[in-house]
Amino acid sequence: MCRCCTVKCTGIISNRPYPKSVSGKRFHSVSTFSISTSGGGRRKFLSDLTIRYCTYDAIDKVKWDACIDRAPNGLLYAYSVYLDAMAKHWDALVLGDYEAVMPLTWNRKYGICYLYQPPFTACLGVFGKTVDAGTLQAFLEAIPAKFRYWDISLNPGNVFPVNGFRLHERMNYVLSLNDTYEQLYGRFRENIRRNIKKAEQYALIARRNIPVEKVLDLARQQIRGFADVPDDAFRHFEDLYQVLYKQERATTYGVYGKDDTLLASAVFLFSHNRAYYILVGNHPNGKTLGASHILINAFIKDHAGQDVLLDFEGSDIPGLAFFYNSFGAQEEKYSALKMNRLPLWLKWLKN
């Protein structure tokens, strides 16, 4: 992986045409509301700021990406280049002159528009320099009624109580790599250290910058066992990876056995001093040899002492949660949100 720094992307990364908007309007104002910000013990109300609903072709991507750049809760998934690659369609809610933004990733089925979480996009939500409970409430209330069903995840900077919406707590795990490798290794659980030693005894080798096609192939085999991810999602991610790699914002790691079989692999992406552990693949033969253990250990060793937060992208699955926690990773909460305003004849199907 490269040095962690903020991604500044504005281009489209594939030859796909721009997504088409739901309505013919380029943008319209959804609501005017007051956002409270603390300052000197007083609450200042910015009633002159309006949340606008912008269809895709009305979004100013330069201002959009600048907002994500400066947002303390900014994430790689929210940059226009990532959304262009992974979302079927996306529109947006924009506060004022891009003081805060919320991507609305959507699709259509049976003539009904719905919000969904795109593949390989852990969470989105509201991003901005100052996001509080009032901001989140206002953005959620401003989502157009034409989106009849929501199944989305909000980022860790959106963990606030809101009225009229049922948020479900989800769990991510993150590991600060600021300390020396010796200090980090000293916090590994014994089972992790034991598996690293086992991998070394079997002469497993971790390599950096292996071909991304090999990572995708192994990840595709594993993901198909428990998730329905379309093939075009992998193709679009490969296009995205090539753009980020040229910007030194992406790399791959792979672990090989004695016979040069790829036993474990992953993509790591960077932004906002985060390293995202994504597109993970494990060969059945590598699971008993500690292949995934030595892969993560190699990344930690390469980036120890840097201002980097290793983002494991999950998980609520107890086994994975224990695995990530065994490296010393800490919990990071975020929220999932579902809303069902479908017609009665469809609602029972989704429920």
C-alpha positions as CSV (number, residue, x, y, z in Angstrom):
1,M,0.0,0.0,0.0
2,C,0.9,3.5,-0.6
3,R,1.0,6.4,1.9
4,C,-2.4,7.3,3.2
5,C,-3.7,10.6,2.0
6,T,-6.9,12.1,0.8
7,V,-8.2,11.0,-2.6
8,K,-9.1,13.8,-5.0
9,C,-11.0,12.2,-7.9
10,T,-13.3,13.8,-10.3
11,G,-13.3,11.6,-13.4
12,I,-15.6,8.9,-14.6
13,I,-13.7,5.6,-14.6
14,S,-15.6,3.5,-17.1
15,N,-17.2,3.8,-20.5
16,R,-20.7,3.4,-19.1
17,P,-23.0,6.3,-19.9
18,Y,-24.1,8.6,-17.1
19,P,-26.9,7.1,-15.0
20,K,-30.3,8.5,-16.0
21,S,-32.2,10.6,-13.5
22,V,-35.6,9.6,-12.1
23,S,-37.2,12.9,-12.9
24,G,-36.7,15.3,-15.8
25,K,-35.7,18.1,-13.4
26,R,-32.1,18.8,-12.9
27,F,-32.6,19.7,-9.3
28,H,-35.1,21.1,-6.9
29,S,-35.3,22.3,-3.3
30,V,-36.8,19.6,-1.0
31,S,-37.0,21.5,2.3
32,T,-35.6,24.4,4.3
33,F,-34.6,23.6,7.8
34,S,-32.5,24.8,10.7
35,I,-29.2,23.1,11.6
36,S,-27.9,23.7,15.1
37,T,-24.2,24.1,15.6
38,S,-22.6,24.6,19.0
39,G,-20.4,27.6,19.6
40,G,-19.7,29.4,22.9
41,G,-22.6,27.5,24.6
42,R,-25.1,29.0,22.1
43,R,-27.1,27.3,19.3
44,K,-26.8,29.0,16.0
45,F,-29.6,28.3,13.5
46,L,-28.7,28.4,9.8
47,S,-32.2,28.8,8.4
48,D,-30.9,30.2,5.2
49,L,-29.4,26.8,4.2
50,T,-31.5,24.6,2.0
51,I,-31.2,20.9,1.3
52,R,-31.6,20.4,-2.5
53,Y,-32.3,17.2,-4.2
54,C,-30.0,17.0,-7.2
55,T,-30.3,14.5,-10.0
56,Y,-27.0,13.0,-11.2
57,D,-26.4,15.5,-14.1
58,A,-26.8,18.5,-11.7
59,I,-24.2,17.4,-9.2
60,D,-21.0,19.6,-9.2
61,K,-18.4,16.8,-8.8
62,V,-15.6,19.2,-8.0
63,K,-17.5,20.7,-5.1
64,W,-18.8,17.2,-4.2
65,D,-15.3,15.7,-3.9
66,A,-14.1,18.8,-2.1
67,C,-16.8,18.3,0.5
68,I,-15.7,14.7,1.0
69,D,-12.1,15.8,1.2
70,R,-12.7,18.1,4.1
71,A,-15.3,16.0,5.9
72,P,-14.0,14.5,9.2
73,N,-16.2,11.5,8.5
74,G,-15.2,11.3,4.9
75,L,-14.8,7.9,3.3
76,L,-13.5,6.6,0.0
77,Y,-16.9,5.2,-0.9
78,A,-18.4,8.7,-1.1
79,Y,-16.1,10.1,-3.8
80,S,-17.8,10.6,-7.1
81,V,-15.3,8.2,-8.8
82,Y,-16.3,5.4,-6.5
83,L,-20.0,6.1,-6.8
84,D,-19.8,6.3,-10.6
85,A,-18.1,2.9,-10.6
86,M,-20.2,0.9,-8.2
87,A,-23.7,2.4,-8.1
88,K,-26.3,1.6,-10.8
89,H,-27.6,5.2,-10.4
90,W,-26.9,7.9,-7.9
91,D,-28.5,11.3,-7.2
92,A,-27.8,13.4,-4.1
93,L,-29.0,15.7,-1.3
94,V,-26.9,18.8,-1.0
95,L,-26.9,21.3,1.9
96,G,-26.2,24.9,0.8
97,D,-23.1,25.2,-1.3
98,Y,-22.0,21.7,-0.6
99,E,-21.5,22.2,3.2
100,A,-22.8,18.6,3.6
101,V,-23.9,16.0,1.1
102,M,-25.7,12.6,1.0
103,P,-25.4,10.3,-2.0
104,L,-28.6,8.5,-2.9
105,T,-27.7,5.3,-4.6
106,W,-30.7,3.9,-6.3
107,N,-32.2,1.5,-8.7
108,R,-35.6,0.7,-10.1
109,K,-37.7,-2.6,-10.1
110,Y,-41.3,-3.1,-11.1
111,G,-41.3,0.6,-11.9
112,I,-40.5,1.5,-8.3
113,C,-37.4,3.4,-7.3
114,Y,-35.5,2.3,-4.2
115,L,-32.3,3.1,-2.3
116,Y,-29.8,0.4,-1.9
117,Q,-26.2,-0.2,-0.8
118,P,-23.9,-0.8,-3.9
119,P,-21.5,-3.7,-3.9
120,F,-18.2,-3.2,-2.1
121,T,-19.5,0.0,-0.5
122,A,-19.7,-0.6,3.2
123,C,-21.5,2.6,4.2
124,L,-22.5,6.0,2.9
125,G,-24.9,8.5,4.6
126,V,-24.3,12.2,5.3
127,F,-20.9,13.7,5.0
128,G,-19.8,17.2,6.0
129,K,-17.5,19.3,8.1
130,T,-20.2,19.5,10.9
131,V,-22.7,16.7,11.0
132,D,-24.9,16.3,14.1
133,A,-28.3,14.7,15.0
134,G,-30.2,17.7,13.6
135,T,-28.3,17.5,10.3
136,L,-28.9,13.8,10.0
137,Q,-32.6,14.2,10.8
138,A,-33.1,16.9,8.2
139,F,-31.3,14.9,5.5
140,L,-33.3,11.7,6.1
141,E,-36.6,13.8,6.1
142,A,-35.5,15.4,2.8
143,I,-35.2,12.1,0.9
144,P,-37.8,12.2,-1.9
145,A,-40.9,10.2,-1.4
146,K,-40.5,8.6,-4.8
147,F,-37.9,6.3,-3.2
148,R,-40.4,3.9,-1.7
149,Y,-37.9,1.4,-0.2
150,W,-34.6,2.0,1.6
151,D,-31.9,-0.5,2.6
152,I,-28.8,1.5,3.3
153,S,-25.9,1.8,5.7
154,L,-24.9,5.1,7.3
155,N,-21.3,6.0,8.1
156,P,-19.8,6.0,11.7
157,G,-20.1,9.8,11.8
158,N,-23.9,9.4,11.6
159,V,-24.5,7.5,14.8
160,F,-27.2,9.7,16.4
161,P,-30.7,9.1,17.6
162,V,-33.3,10.4,15.1
163,N,-37.1,10.6,15.2
164,G,-39.3,8.5,12.9
165,F,-36.5,6.3,11.6
166,R,-35.4,2.9,13.0
167,L,-31.7,2.6,12.9
168,H,-30.1,-0.7,13.5
169,E,-26.6,-0.9,15.1
170,R,-23.9,-2.5,13.0
171,M,-20.3,-3.2,13.9
172,N,-17.0,-2.6,12.2
173,Y,-13.5,-3.2,13.4
174,V,-10.6,-0.8,13.0
175,L,-6.9,-1.0,14.1
176,S,-4.6,2.0,14.5
177,L,-1.2,1.3,13.1
178,N,0.5,4.3,14.8
179,D,2.6,2.1,17.1
180,T,5.7,0.1,16.1
181,Y,5.3,-3.3,14.7
182,E,6.7,-4.9,17.9
183,Q,4.0,-3.1,19.9
184,L,1.2,-4.1,17.5
185,Y,2.4,-7.7,17.4
186,G,2.5,-7.8,21.2
187,R,-1.3,-7.1,21.2
188,F,-2.1,-10.0,18.9
189,R,-3.9,-12.9,20.6
190,E,-2.0,-16.1,21.0
191,N,-4.0,-17.8,18.3
192,I,-3.0,-15.2,15.8
193,R,0.7,-15.5,16.6
194,R,0.5,-19.3,16.5
195,N,-1.1,-19.2,13.0
196,I,1.5,-16.7,11.7
197,K,4.2,-19.1,12.9
198,K,2.4,-22.0,11.3
199,A,2.3,-20.1,8.0
200,E,6.0,-19.4,8.2
201,Q,6.7,-23.1,8.9
202,Y,4.8,-24.1,5.8
203,A,6.9,-21.5,3.8
204,L,3.9,-19.3,2.9
205,I,5.0,-16.1,1.3
206,A,3.1,-12.8,1.3
207,R,3.6,-10.6,-1.8
208,R,2.5,-7.1,-2.6
209,N,1.0,-5.8,-5.8
210,I,-0.1,-9.1,-7.2
211,P,-2.4,-8.9,-10.3
212,V,-5.8,-7.6,-9.2
213,E,-7.4,-10.1,-11.6
214,K,-6.2,-12.9,-9.4
215,V,-7.6,-11.2,-6.3
216,L,-10.9,-10.7,-7.9
217,D,-11.1,-14.4,-9.1
218,L,-10.4,-15.7,-5.6
219,A,-12.8,-13.2,-4.0
220,R,-15.5,-14.1,-6.6
221,Q,-15.3,-17.8,-5.7
222,Q,-15.7,-17.1,-2.0
223,I,-18.4,-14.4,-2.2
224,R,-20.6,-16.5,-4.4
225,G,-21.0,-18.9,-1.4
226,F,-23.0,-16.4,0.7
227,A,-23.8,-13.3,-1.4
228,D,-25.5,-12.5,-4.7
229,V,-22.9,-10.1,-6.3
230,P,-23.4,-9.7,-10.1
231,D,-20.4,-10.2,-12.3
232,D,-20.5,-6.6,-13.6
233,A,-19.8,-5.4,-10.0
234,F,-16.5,-7.2,-10.2
235,R,-15.8,-5.7,-13.6
236,H,-16.6,-2.2,-12.4
237,F,-14.5,-2.6,-9.3
238,E,-11.5,-3.7,-11.5
239,D,-11.9,-0.5,-13.5
240,L,-12.1,1.5,-10.2
241,Y,-9.0,-0.2,-8.9
242,Q,-6.9,0.7,-11.9
243,V,-7.7,4.4,-11.5
244,L,-7.0,4.3,-7.8
245,Y,-3.8,2.3,-8.3
246,K,-2.5,4.9,-10.8
247,Q,-3.1,7.5,-8.1
248,E,-1.2,5.4,-5.6
249,R,-4.4,4.9,-3.6
250,A,-4.7,1.1,-4.0
251,T,-2.6,-2.0,-3.8
252,T,-3.1,-5.8,-3.5
253,Y,-1.6,-8.5,-1.2
254,G,-1.5,-12.2,-1.9
255,V,-0.1,-15.2,0.0
256,Y,1.3,-18.1,-1.9
257,G,2.1,-21.7,-1.0
258,K,5.1,-23.8,-2.0
259,D,3.5,-24.8,-5.3
260,D,2.8,-21.1,-6.0
261,T,-0.9,-21.5,-5.4
262,L,-2.7,-18.3,-4.3
263,L,-4.0,-19.1,-0.9
264,A,-5.3,-15.7,0.4
265,S,-5.6,-12.3,-1.2
266,A,-7.1,-8.9,-0.6
267,V,-7.3,-5.4,-2.0
268,F,-6.4,-2.4,0.2
269,L,-7.7,1.0,-0.7
270,F,-6.7,4.4,0.9
271,S,-8.3,7.7,1.9
272,H,-8.7,9.8,5.0
273,N,-5.8,8.0,6.7
274,R,-7.8,4.7,6.4
275,A,-6.7,1.5,4.7
276,Y,-9.7,-0.5,3.6
277,Y,-9.4,-4.3,3.7
278,I,-11.7,-5.3,0.8
279,L,-12.3,-8.1,-1.8
280,V,-10.9,-10.7,0.6
281,G,-10.4,-14.2,-0.8
282,N,-9.3,-17.4,0.9
283,H,-8.5,-20.6,-0.9
284,P,-9.8,-23.7,1.0
285,N,-6.2,-25.0,1.3
286,G,-5.1,-21.8,3.0
287,K,-7.6,-21.8,5.8
288,T,-5.7,-24.4,7.8
289,L,-2.3,-23.0,7.1
290,G,-2.7,-19.5,8.5
291,A,-2.7,-17.8,5.0
292,S,-5.1,-14.9,6.0
293,H,-3.2,-14.4,9.2
294,I,0.1,-13.9,7.5
295,L,-1.5,-11.6,4.9
296,I,-2.9,-9.2,7.5
297,N,0.3,-9.4,9.5
298,A,2.3,-8.5,6.3
299,F,0.2,-5.4,5.8
300,I,0.5,-4.4,9.4
301,K,4.3,-4.9,9.3
302,D,4.6,-2.7,6.2
303,H,2.5,0.1,7.6
304,A,3.4,0.1,11.3
305,G,4.3,3.5,12.7
306,Q,2.2,5.3,10.2
307,D,-0.9,7.4,10.8
308,V,-3.1,4.7,9.3
309,L,-6.4,3.2,10.5
310,L,-6.8,-0.4,9.2
311,D,-10.5,-0.7,8.4
312,F,-11.6,-4.4,8.3
313,E,-15.1,-3.5,6.9
314,G,-17.0,-5.5,9.5
315,S,-18.2,-7.7,10.9
316,D,-21.4,-8.6,12.7
317,I,-20.6,-12.3,12.1
318,P,-19.2,-13.5,15.5
319,G,-16.4,-15.6,13.9
320,L,-15.1,-12.7,11.8
321,A,-15.5,-10.2,14.7
322,F,-13.4,-12.4,16.9
323,F,-10.8,-12.8,14.2
324,Y,-10.4,-9.1,13.6
325,N,-10.5,-8.3,17.3
326,S,-7.7,-10.9,17.8
327,F,-5.3,-8.5,15.9
328,G,-6.1,-5.8,18.5
329,A,-8.8,-4.1,16.4
330,Q,-11.4,-2.0,18.2
331,E,-15.2,-1.7,17.6
332,E,-16.5,1.1,15.4
333,K,-20.3,1.4,15.4
334,Y,-22.4,2.5,12.4
335,S,-26.0,2.2,11.5
336,A,-28.2,0.4,9.0
337,L,-31.5,1.9,8.0
338,K,-34.5,0.2,6.3
339,M,-37.7,2.0,5.3
340,N,-40.6,0.3,3.6
341,R,-43.2,2.5,1.9
342,L,-44.0,0.0,-0.8
343,P,-47.5,-0.6,-2.0
344,L,-49.3,-3.2,0.1
345,W,-49.1,-5.8,-2.7
346,L,-45.3,-5.5,-2.7
347,K,-44.7,-4.8,1.0
348,W,-45.5,-8.3,2.2
349,L,-42.9,-9.7,-0.3
350,K,-40.1,-7.5,1.2
351,N,-41.1,-8.2,4.8
